[in-house]
Amino acid sequence: MSAGDLLSRERTALLVVDVQEAFRKAVPGFDRIAEASATLVRGAVEMGVPVICTEQYPKGLGETVAEVSSVLPAEASPLEKTRFSATGAEGFDLSGRDQIVLCGVESHVCVAQTAVDLLSKGLDVRVVEDAVGSRSASDRDVGLRRMTEAGAVASSVEASMFELLGEAGTPEFKSVQKMILEFAPGA
């Protein structure tokens, strides 16, 4: 395995970190991050890729936003955590998957610490840049730099989804293509 490998449905899990209601007013572009995360979840479900979702201290920060929670599969109910890295959540299990598509908030804290933890275990981490955010642009940038300098591969919603598809003409292609067009980067 290397970070240069293309994503494979059999090896990949989607990890959605702390896309919670309290961040909606605090994180610039949050609605877009929530939409991007929901698009990733919908695509993962369509392609049979497992989804893991976490919530940082939901009593204080609220639950996963409706955009995301409404499309989570039943087996992906959010894991509560107080540690910043999602790997510390009780019940966290990648089920042997070694490629992780990572999105959520905040880029410089929970997402970055999760990425570094996963990388330290020898896993291939893809951080979806249009699906992460922080309360400030500089913290978002610091988080993204931290993750890529540690070995994570930068990606986007569209790049991740098409990489998992692998080819046109598959049963899931039209459905996933429609999701991507509806997400329309920059819209």
C-alpha positions in Angstrom: 0.0 0.0 0.0 1.2 3.5 -0.8 -0.4 6.9 -0.7 -0.2 6.9 -4.5 -2.6 4.0 -4.9 -6.0 4.8 -6.3 -8.9 4.4 -3.9 -10.6 1.0 -4.0 -14.1 0.4 -2.7 -12.9 -2.8 -1.0 -10.2 -1.0 0.9 -11.8 2.4 1.6 -13.9 3.8 4.5 -15.4 7.3 4.7 -14.8 9.1 8.0 -17.0 12.1 8.8 -15.6 14.0 11.8 -17.7 16.2 14.0 -20.0 17.9 11.4 -22.2 19.2 14.2 -24.7 22.0 14.7 -22.7 24.2 17.0 -20.2 24.7 14.2 -22.8 26.1 11.7 -22.5 29.7 12.9 -18.8 29.5 13.9 -17.2 27.9 10.8 -17.2 30.0 7.5 -18.7 28.0 4.7 -20.2 25.5 7.0 -23.3 24.8 5.0 -21.1 24.0 2.0 -19.0 21.6 4.2 -22.1 19.9 5.4 -23.4 19.6 1.9 -20.0 18.2 0.7 -19.9 15.7 3.6 -23.5 14.6 2.9 -22.6 14.1 -0.8 -19.6 11.9 0.2 -21.9 9.9 2.5 -24.5 9.4 -0.2 -21.8 8.3 -2.7 -20.2 6.0 -0.2 -23.5 4.3 0.5 -24.2 4.0 -3.2 -20.9 2.3 -3.8 -20.9 0.0 -0.7 -18.1 1.9 1.1 -18.5 1.9 4.9 -19.1 5.2 6.7 -18.0 6.1 10.2 -19.3 9.3 11.8 -18.1 11.0 15.0 -19.5 13.7 17.3 -17.2 15.7 19.7 -19.0 16.1 23.0 -22.5 16.3 21.5 -24.0 17.6 24.8 -22.2 20.8 24.3 -21.7 20.9 20.5 -25.0 19.4 19.4 -25.6 16.4 17.1 -24.5 15.8 13.6 -26.3 18.2 11.3 -29.4 17.0 9.5 -27.8 17.2 6.1 -25.5 14.5 7.1 -27.4 12.5 9.7 -30.4 12.1 7.3 -28.2 10.2 4.8 -26.2 8.1 7.2 -26.8 4.4 7.0 -28.3 2.8 10.2 -25.0 1.1 11.0 -23.1 4.4 11.0 -24.9 6.1 13.9 -22.5 8.8 15.2 -19.8 7.7 17.8 -19.6 10.1 20.7 -16.1 11.2 21.7 -14.2 13.6 23.9 -10.7 12.9 22.6 -9.9 15.1 19.6 -8.8 12.3 17.4 -11.7 10.2 16.1 -9.7 7.1 16.6 -10.3 7.5 20.3 -14.1 7.2 20.0 -15.5 4.2 21.7 -16.5 1.7 19.0 -14.2 3.2 16.4 -13.5 0.4 14.0 -12.2 0.6 10.4 -13.0 -3.2 9.8 -9.6 -3.7 8.2 -10.0 -0.8 5.7 -6.6 0.8 5.0 -7.7 3.8 2.8 -9.6 6.5 4.6 -11.4 9.4 3.0 -11.6 12.1 5.7 -13.9 15.1 6.0 -15.3 17.3 8.8 -14.4 20.0 11.3 -12.2 21.5 12.6 -9.4 21.0 10.1 -6.6 22.0 12.5 -7.9 20.1 15.6 -10.0 17.0 15.3 -9.6 16.3 11.6 -5.8 16.9 11.7 -5.3 14.8 14.9 -7.4 12.0 13.3 -5.3 12.1 10.1 -2.0 12.0 12.0 -3.2 9.1 14.2 -4.4 7.1 11.1 -1.1 7.9 9.2 0.9 6.7 12.3 -0.8 3.3 11.9 0.4 3.1 8.3 -3.0 3.9 6.7 -3.6 5.8 3.4 -5.5 9.0 4.3 -7.2 11.3 1.8 -8.3 14.6 3.2 -11.2 16.1 1.2 -10.3 19.8 1.0 -13.7 21.0 0.0 -15.3 19.1 2.9 -13.2 20.4 5.8 -13.2 23.7 7.7 -12.2 25.6 10.8 -13.4 28.8 12.5 -10.7 30.8 10.7 -9.2 30.4 7.2 -5.7 30.4 8.7 -6.5 27.5 11.0 -8.1 25.6 8.1 -4.9 26.1 6.1 -2.7 25.1 9.0 -4.7 21.9 9.4 -4.5 21.1 5.7 -0.8 21.7 5.7 -0.3 19.6 8.8 -2.1 16.7 7.3 -0.4 16.8 3.9 3.0 17.3 5.4 2.4 14.2 7.6 1.6 12.2 4.5 -2.1 12.6 3.8 -3.1 13.0 0.2 -5.2 16.1 -0.7 -8.4 15.3 -2.6 -11.9 16.8 -3.3 -15.4 15.4 -3.3 -15.5 14.9 -7.0 -12.0 13.4 -7.2 -12.7 11.0 -4.4 -16.0 9.9 -5.8 -14.8 9.3 -9.3 -11.7 7.5 -8.0 -14.0 5.1 -6.1 -16.2 4.7 -9.2 -13.1 3.8 -11.3 -15.0 3.8 -14.6 -18.1 5.0 -16.3 -20.8 2.5 -17.2 -21.0 0.8 -13.7 -24.4 0.5 -12.1 -23.6 3.3 -9.7 -22.1 5.7 -12.2 -25.2 7.6 -13.2 -26.4 8.0 -9.6 -23.0 9.2 -8.3 -22.5 11.4 -11.3 -25.8 13.1 -10.6 -24.8 13.6 -6.9 -21.6 15.3 -8.0 -23.4 17.5 -10.5 -25.9 18.5 -7.8 -23.1 19.3 -5.5 -21.4 21.4 -8.2 -18.2 22.7 -6.7 -18.2 26.4 -6.2 -22.0 26.6 -6.5 
